Amino acid sequence: MNTIHARLAAAAAGLCVIAILGATYAIARTPGDVLTGNLPSGAQSVQRGEKVEYSLAKGANAASIGRELQALGVIRSGRQFELLVSLMGLQDKLSAGDFVLNKNSSAVGVVGQLTVRDAVDVVRVTFPEGLRIEEMADIAAKAGVGSRQQFLDAVATAILPPALAANLPEGAGLQGYLFPDTYILPTGSTAAQLVALMIKTMDSRFTPELRAAAATHGLNTHQALTLASVVEREAAKEEERPIIAAVFYNRLAAGDRLGADPTVQFAAALDPKSVEKSGWWKKELTIDDLENPSKYNTRLFAGLPPGPIACPGLASIKGVANPKDTNFYYFVADAKKADGSHVFAVTFAEHERNIALYGN
């Protein structure tokens, strides 16, 4: 009985291999192409679904790559991908780098894409969290995605999806609406295409669930992104973002001023002369800066500023949507640790003590 089972299993495995070879052979020029991996160009550009950015790490094996591609929805079976790579002798020929693939592609087609590096010529653009759109424009231009002005023009003419546009004040720009991330695009992509992708990514990452959570704290989409941008500029550690958000919520509930220096920096940068002299985020604020009559100056005016001061990342958005349940009302950077962390306090007396112990 065991012998019969073994024979059946061997036969099934053989049929599986034959099927895979047959699928590969169907797109190959010659039988030799099946094992050598010399796939025709048609196998390298399967266009079957939404585009997906994928970075193939140097030294990654076929099994791990297959699992990643399956998780991304690029292929149905990571195991099939692994078998194909093995059968075609391509274990050492998978090319590390950045690729733009398509969801619901055939495993054979993806193998062809990942083994012919020139088949996908891409550009990689990384935007850190907490930057202004103007700073992003410089990064995009340096990466070769259009010019700085083309990026700014694309932002000025971009259209938000309905969920993001619902609460955008009339005449407001899109500061805060471009999601900071690493983007992989085909070489030759325009600034307008990049901006559209950044907006689309914000729309998908700032999920309906996160928007609903922010709404329970009295903030619409625009207000949530506004507060998240302030949290982004104040916080350096991910775990502190919900706490800093809670401090600002407590101040808003009291009708108090947020008192956030980044908003003063943003207000200062509304003057081109200040930008020319001190950059977009002026480090040494003066008495004149603190008394700047701009509505963005939360040292002077209570409540939220008119709009985002930068483009927040997901951690800050989550912090605003789900703030810590705390009575903290003050915080100061811990100069002793000098690691970006803060010390929090409930009362002003505690805050003064923290400043004396941990501040500069």
URWO-V628264 format. One record per residue. N is the residue number from 1. RES is the residue in one letter. PSI is psi in radians with two decimals (NA if undefined). Layout:
n->{N;N}
res->{RES;RES}
psi->{PSI;PSI}
//
This chain:
n->{1;2;3;4;5;6;7;8;9;10;11;12;13;14;15;16;17;18;19;20;21;22;23;24;25;26;27;28;29;30;31;32;33;34;35;36;37;38;39;40;41;42;43;44;45;46;47;48;49;50;51;52;53;54;55;56;57;58;59;60;61;62;63;64;65;66;67;68;69;70;71;72;73;74;75;76;77;78;79;80;81;82;83;84;85;86;87;88;89;90;91;92;93;94;95;96;97;98;99;100;101;102;103;104;105;106;107;108;109;110;111;112;113;114;115;116;117;118;119;120;121;122;123;124;125;126;127;128;129;130;131;132;133;134;135;136;137;138;139;140;141;142;143;144;145;146;147;148;149;150;151;152;153;154;155;156;157;158;159;160;161;162;163;164;165;166;167;168;169;170;171;172;173;174;175;176;177;178;179;180;181;182;183;184;185;186;187;188;189;190;191;192;193;194;195;196;197;198;199;200;201;202;203;204;205;206;207;208;209;210;211;212;213;214;215;216;217;218;219;220;221;222;223;224;225;226;227;228;229;230;231;232;233;234;235;236;237;238;239;240;241;242;243;244;245;246;247;248;249;250;251;252;253;254;255;256;257;258;259;260;261;262;263;264;265;266;267;268;269;270;271;272;273;274;275;276;277;278;279;280;281;282;283;284;285;286;287;288;289;290;291;292;293;294;295;296;297;298;299;300;301;302;303;304;305;306;307;308;309;310;311;312;313;314;315;316;317;318;319;320;321;322;323;324;325;326;327;328;329;330;331;332;333;334;335;336;337;338;339;340;341;342;343;344;345;346;347;348;349;350;351;352;353;354;355;356;357;358;359;360}
res->{M;N;T;I;H;A;R;L;A;A;A;A;A;G;L;C;V;I;A;I;L;G;A;T;Y;A;I;A;R;T;P;G;D;V;L;T;G;N;L;P;S;G;A;Q;S;V;Q;R;G;E;K;V;E;Y;S;L;A;K;G;A;N;A;A;S;I;G;R;E;L;Q;A;L;G;V;I;R;S;G;R;Q;F;E;L;L;V;S;L;M;G;L;Q;D;K;L;S;A;G;D;F;V;L;N;K;N;S;S;A;V;G;V;V;G;Q;L;T;V;R;D;A;V;D;V;V;R;V;T;F;P;E;G;L;R;I;E;E;M;A;D;I;A;A;K;A;G;V;G;S;R;Q;Q;F;L;D;A;V;A;T;A;I;L;P;P;A;L;A;A;N;L;P;E;G;A;G;L;Q;G;Y;L;F;P;D;T;Y;I;L;P;T;G;S;T;A;A;Q;L;V;A;L;M;I;K;T;M;D;S;R;F;T;P;E;L;R;A;A;A;A;T;H;G;L;N;T;H;Q;A;L;T;L;A;S;V;V;E;R;E;A;A;K;E;E;E;R;P;I;I;A;A;V;F;Y;N;R;L;A;A;G;D;R;L;G;A;D;P;T;V;Q;F;A;A;A;L;D;P;K;S;V;E;K;S;G;W;W;K;K;E;L;T;I;D;D;L;E;N;P;S;K;Y;N;T;R;L;F;A;G;L;P;P;G;P;I;A;C;P;G;L;A;S;I;K;G;V;A;N;P;K;D;T;N;F;Y;Y;F;V;A;D;A;K;K;A;D;G;S;H;V;F;A;V;T;F;A;E;H;E;R;N;I;A;L;Y;G;N}
psi->{-0.72;-0.62;-0.73;-0.77;-0.72;-0.72;-0.72;-0.74;-0.74;-0.69;-0.73;-0.74;-0.70;-0.74;-0.67;-0.80;-0.74;-0.72;-0.74;-0.79;-0.67;-0.72;-0.69;-0.74;-0.56;-0.43;0.07;2.74;-0.75;2.85;-0.57;-0.49;-0.50;-0.73;-0.45;-0.29;0.26;1.29;2.56;2.78;-0.48;-0.42;-0.06;0.04;0.92;2.16;1.56;-0.07;-2.92;2.46;2.52;2.31;2.31;2.30;2.05;1.98;2.51;2.29;-0.06;2.48;2.92;-0.60;-0.83;-0.66;-0.76;-0.74;-0.74;-0.76;-0.64;-0.73;-0.59;-0.19;0.20;-0.73;2.84;-0.63;2.03;-0.56;-0.71;-0.72;-0.80;-0.75;-0.73;-0.78;-0.71;-0.83;-0.56;-0.02;0.63;0.28;-0.61;0.21;0.08;2.29;2.07;2.54;-2.94;2.37;2.68;1.90;3.10;2.45;2.69;0.60;2.84;2.56;-0.65;-0.78;-0.68;-0.66;-0.77;-0.71;-0.71;-0.18;-0.07;1.63;-0.63;-0.18;-0.41;1.75;1.97;2.90;2.46;2.24;2.17;2.18;1.96;2.77;2.64;0.28;2.66;2.80;-0.64;-0.64;-0.64;-0.62;-0.68;-0.71;-0.76;-0.74;-0.72;-0.58;-0.23;0.28;1.40;-3.00;2.97;-0.80;-0.62;-0.65;-0.82;-0.67;-0.66;-0.68;-0.71;-0.49;-0.03;2.65;2.22;2.58;2.73;-0.75;-0.61;-0.53;-0.25;-0.68;0.23;2.11;2.59;2.30;-0.05;2.58;-3.00;0.40;2.23;-0.13;0.01;2.13;2.19;2.16;-3.12;2.18;2.34;2.04;2.71;2.45;2.40;-0.07;2.59;2.88;-0.64;-0.68;-0.68;-0.82;-0.74;-0.69;-0.66;-0.67;-0.75;-0.68;-0.70;-0.73;-0.63;-0.61;-0.62;1.38;2.83;-0.60;-0.73;-0.66;-0.70;-0.68;-0.73;-0.63;-0.54;-0.30;0.23;0.25;2.31;-3.11;-0.82;-0.75;-0.65;-0.74;-0.59;-0.89;-0.67;-0.60;-0.61;-0.77;-0.73;-0.74;-0.39;-0.61;2.50;-0.41;2.35;-0.71;-0.31;-0.22;-0.78;-0.49;-0.79;-0.67;-0.71;-0.68;-0.79;-0.65;-0.71;-0.67;-0.68;-0.73;-0.51;0.00;0.40;3.03;2.50;-0.61;0.61;2.07;-0.63;-0.53;-0.54;-0.70;-0.73;-0.75;-0.70;-0.65;-0.07;-0.27;1.99;-0.57;-0.65;-0.70;-0.75;-0.63;-0.71;0.05;-3.10;-0.45;1.51;2.17;-0.77;1.76;2.44;3.02;-0.69;-0.66;-0.76;-0.35;0.24;2.19;0.08;2.47;-0.25;-0.22;1.67;0.03;-0.36;-0.63;2.47;2.79;-3.03;2.64;2.96;-0.46;3.14;2.59;-0.13;3.12;1.91;2.66;3.10;-0.66;-0.69;-0.65;-0.76;-0.67;-0.66;-0.66;-0.59;1.26;2.78;2.51;1.68;2.78;0.13;2.40;-0.23;2.71;2.65;2.52;2.41;1.69;-0.37;-0.79;-0.64;0.67;0.24;-0.06;2.90;2.82;2.30;2.71;2.68;-0.77;2.81;-0.58;-0.75;-0.68;-0.77;-0.69;-0.71;-0.68;-0.75;-0.62;-0.64;-0.28;3.07;NA}
//
